[in-house]
Amino acid sequence: MSANQNILIPDGDSTWALSVMQCLSQAEGYNIFVLSSTKRTATKFSSCTSYYKFYERTSDIEWIDIINSEIEKHAITVVLPIAEQEILFFIKNKEQISSLALISPLPNLKDFETAVDKRKLSDFAKIHNIPHPNSFYFTSGTDTQGILSQIKFPILIKPLHLKGGDGIQKINARDTFQKYLEKSNDNLFVQEYIEGYDIDCSVLCLNGKILSHTIQKGNLKGDNDFAPQLAFDFFQNEEVLEVAKLTMSKLNWSGIAHLDMRYDTRANNFKLIEINARFWGSIEGSMFAGINFADYVIRLALNQEVSYKDAEVIHYMRLKGVVKSIKNNPLFILKRQYLLNNTQTKTFLKDPLPTLYKFREWLGRRF
């Protein structure tokens, strides 16, 4: 890029904003402007941040006015929403955003709503023959016994509006689930548990075509079996990519997405579990593997070429994984080359204040 581009991140308080900003800082040529509805966030203290502004968010109309004012004031080139809530806002309101700035590529509203809703995605997968676990939905008017006769246990109960493994419960037997149903007053989304392992595919698409992707398999558990993994192996897998291609094509997807899949050892295939229609926590790992999605999505918005290339085969560890590994084996800290080249350690050393701020906040909540 010949001149620096001014990038506006409107949801700097989102969980994944800092990781995206740190990826952009590696690409160079970007000035990052951050808006937040929270006064103090990790992004405020990042060396990647050129400008940080807090606004109390009241209505969509006022937020549009604020966005447009910031675009004009700072000659913003591209607006880059990070999390699903903000992406949905821009899908709904993109026609009212100042034409002085471009918005990163987005899917249409119907397909976005399908992707982020577990129940709708399950129905969509069934219609389009996308491999997917058998799924069931229970409401107060459901013929419970009729559905129970179709279910193979164990199952997973999944909250419809939570992400990142939050709230998932595994139930191994029918009688246990019947007792659960008797006590529950909520609508329930249930999937049959798949014996196998998790595997993910991150993508950047335009009109249903995948322009770039990475595939990763976790190898270091988080706080529980359903929490995000702390370390990954990045590699190529054509079968995983085919499921991703089919899914994104049928959704006619534009923009970024992170597809959670699982290998089914019994069926010997990969099944789509859910879609995160946003940036993701391991995006820096994708960058280490040679695919900088944050940079690519801006290039795509600017109508610049995004060269398709395979990701490198690497092992990558998040900072929490480094801490956990040192805790389990203090000698792990001596692996200097690995820590600098395959983990978030280098990012932390270059930009330590956001992590220190988050640690301080964690201490405050804990004590």
MORAQUI-V654494 format. One record per pair of residues at least 6 apart in sequence whose C-alpha atoms are under 6 Angstrom apart, sorted by sequence separation. I is the first residue (numbers start at 1). GAP is how many residues later the second one is. If there is no record, write none. Layout:
i=[I:I]
gap=[GAP:GAP]
This chain:
i=[81:114:115:204:205:222:263:326:339:340:114:204:222:263:204:221:222:262:203:220:221:262:158:203:220:261:157:202:218:220:261:157:202:219:261:156:201:218:219:260:156:201:218:260:39:155:200:217:155:200:216:217:259:32:33:34:35:37:154:199:216:258:32:33:34:35:36:37:154:199:216:258:31:35:37:153:215:257:37:153:215:257:257:290:12:289:12:13:78:289:6:11:12:77:78:79:80:4:5:6:7:8:9:10:11:18:76:78:318:319:4:7:8:316:317:318:316:13:68:158:285:157:156:156:155:155:156:155:154:208:208:208:207:208:207:207:139:206:138:205:138:205:137:204:137:204:136:203:136:203:135:202:135:202:134:201:134:201:200:200:165:200:165:199:198:199:198:197:197:196:196:7:195:196:6:7:194:195:6:7:8:9:10:5:7:8:9:235:234:234:233:233:232:232:231:231:231:230:230:212:214:132:111:131:132:107:107:106:105:106:105:115:84:83:82:104:16:24:24:20:47:45:46:45:42]
gap=[6:6:6:6:6:6:6:6:6:6:7:7:7:7:8:8:8:8:9:9:9:9:10:10:10:10:11:11:11:11:11:12:12:12:12:13:13:13:13:13:14:14:14:14:15:15:15:15:16:16:16:16:16:17:17:17:17:17:17:17:17:17:18:18:18:18:18:18:18:18:18:18:19:19:19:19:19:19:20:20:20:20:21:21:22:22:23:23:23:23:24:24:24:24:24:24:24:25:25:25:25:25:25:25:25:25:25:25:25:25:26:26:26:26:26:26:27:28:30:31:31:33:34:35:36:37:37:38:39:40:41:44:45:45:46:47:48:48:49:49:50:50:51:51:52:52:53:53:54:54:55:55:56:56:57:57:58:58:59:60:61:61:62:62:63:63:64:65:66:67:68:69:69:69:70:70:70:70:71:71:71:71:71:72:72:72:72:78:79:80:81:82:83:84:85:86:87:88:91:96:97:139:140:140:140:146:147:148:149:149:150:160:194:195:197:197:265:270:271:274:304:308:308:309:312]
